[in-house]
Amino acid sequence: MIHEVFMPALSSTMTEGKIVSWEKSPGDKVEKGETVVVVESDKADMDVESFYEGYLATITVSAGDTAPVGAPIALIAETEAEIEAAKQQAAQSTPAIDTATPQQATASTPEPVQTAPAAIADTPSRRNGRIIASPRARKLAKELRIDLNTLRGSGPHGRIVAEDVEAAAGKVSTPPAPVTTTPAPPPTPAVMPTPIPATMPAPLPAPAAAVPLGEVVPFNTLQNAVVRNMMVSLQVPTFRVGYTITTDELDKLYKKIKPKGVTMTGLLAKAVAVTLQKHPLVNASYTERGIQYHSSINVAVAVAMADGGLITPVLRHAEQLDIYSLSRTWKDLVDRARTKQLQPEEYNSGTFTLSNLGMFGVDRFDAILPPGQGSILAIGASRPTVVATPDGMMGVKRQMQVNITCDHRIIYGTDAAAFLQDLAKLIETDPQSLTL
């Protein structure tokens, strides 16, 4: 039997995917659960495994090309005898195939074959002279200058995984080339699909890069996803409400607990989560059947990517996390977001979003509502401001401007104003409670 391999849907917002690389070549044996292709979704690169056992017969979408979700990208034949028939089938574009179970598995584009030295016989980590290694292990080996030919894999079926490369790096005498990020633990082979690291952009904000002036640069996958989402967002009737919040007490608290690893983003996310507990409607979202009240408060925070686009890592159950755990979680999310290692639920499960441009000195701005959410809060910089004191004198206080954008189909002006009022009260008078 010949099985068609489809472009997988790796996230709820993904409409097309780009083939980053094929891990198998036409004619290669493919085992069920084995990685055969790396696909770039709108948010992450995914190591995709096969749902079938057989032979990669032919590839219809090459590395570097894109295809819509659900489009055929390769054919897998169960036997070697069926390979030629599969090629003819692909050429005729009329495949008589088994489509009962669309898979997220794949075939592979020809990639340069890494041949082991003649002195090294085939092992479980080498088949027909070809090294069997995960995409992440290959990337890590290149960064750490480790020869994969010298390794024996500890992964499934003898596959070389990142841990094997890291172990070898600890034994070499020549220091490895510096890398900008620390790899996360390798993905669990049994999970399909699983994010793998992509090329890491420079720490944000990114330095100005050389651009091809006078030329049109195509959008990357993440930028295309942002374009689609923004077009959807602009179809939603929204309104905005601004508020000025005095941050003197919050700033004092931040200076006190910053040495313990707490970030200002963590403090603001925690303050928002605590306030949302009193305002479940602001944490809700619109559906055609009515208002969807969410059972948890998942605060998404917008992060710009150095290579273009935007991603919103999510602090799930933020109202339940203590400020120290929340800050550690946020750091981990950002690190993995910038290496495109986030799981889909770590960037598409937000119920409320924060967008903070205060670190750039921005006073105030309007944020565009993300699809599927009811509210987003834009946060400006905290600045010393001359204000009138209750006794009629003048004083200086640090203040920041916040601006909430809401879906007017479910949230009204009084709802947004009440939320901002309670948020300001918490930040101005009782920020210490955020550490409890």
C-alpha positions, 0 to 999 in steps of 0.5 A: 500500500502507498500512503500519502504524507500531508503537510501537518497542522502544527498549531491552531493558527497554522495554514501553511508550513515550510519544509526546513529539511528532510531527514530521509532521502527517497528510497530510504527505509522509514520506521514508524515513529522515526523523524523524517522531516523538519517543518517550520510552522508559524511559531516553531520548527517541528521534528515530525515523525512518521506514522507509517513503516515502509520506504520513502518513495518520492518527495513532492515538496522540497526543502525550502518550499512551502505547502498548505496544511493538508497538502501532500508532500511525499509518498511512503510505500510499504514495500520496495516493489511499490516505490516505482508505482508511487513515483508514477502516482506522484507524477500523474498527480492522481494518487490512489492512496490510503487517506483514511488517517491523515498524518503529520508524518513525512518523507524527505528531500534529498540532503547531502549524505554524510558517509562514515569513514571506511574504517567505521562499519555500519552500526545502529547509528549508521545505515547504508553509510548514512548517519542516523541523527536527530536534527537537533543533534546535527545542529549541536554537533556543528556548533560544538565541532563534534564529528558525528562519525565518532558517536554511537547513538543512545536514542531509539534504534541507535539514533544519535541524539543531542545528549550524545553530542553533549556527552562527547563535547565534555570529552574533547580537549579543544574548546567548542565554539561559543554558542548563544543559547543553552540547548533544552533537553532533547524532545521525547521521541514518542511525542509527535510532533515535537519542537526542535531548536532552530537557528537562534536570533541575537538577544533582543532588541536585535542589532540593526542588520544589513538589509537588501535595499531596493529589493523585496524580501519575502515574509518568513513563516512567522511574519506571514502568521502575524499578517493573517492574525492581524487581518483577522483581528481588525475584523473585531469591533474593539474599543480602548480605555487608558489609565495612569498608574503610579508605580512608586511602591511597585518600583520599590518592591522590584528593587528589593526582589530583583536580585532573587531573579524576579523580572518586571514582566513577572511582576506585571503579569502577576498583578494582571492575573490577580486582578483578573480573578475579580474580573472574569469577563475581561479574561473571557473571549467571544464565541458564536454561541456566547461568552467563553469564560476560561477556567484558568488565567493564562497571561500571554506576553508579546515578544518580538523575534529578532528575525522578524515576527511576533510570538506570545509565550504564555504564563499558564495559571499565572494567578496560582504561581508565586512571583519567583516561580512565575519569573523563572517560568517566564525566563525559560519561556523566552529562552525557548521562544527565541530558539523556536522550541515552544510547544503549541500550548505554550504560545497559543493558550493565552486568555489575556495578553500583555504588550510592554514597550516601556523598556524602549521609553514608549509613553503609551500606545494602542495594542491590536487584540489577538484573535481568540482573546477578549483583551490586551493591555499595552504598557508604557514606560514609568517616568517621574511626573510632577503631580499635585498632592492632596494638600495642594502642593506639588510633588514628583511621582513615577507614573506609567500609562496603560491602555487596554483594548477590548472586544466590544462584543462581550466587554463594555467600557465600564468592565474595562474601567473597573479592571484598570481601577482595581489593577491600579489600586493593587500596584499603587497600594498593595504590591507587596501582596504579589510576593505572597 
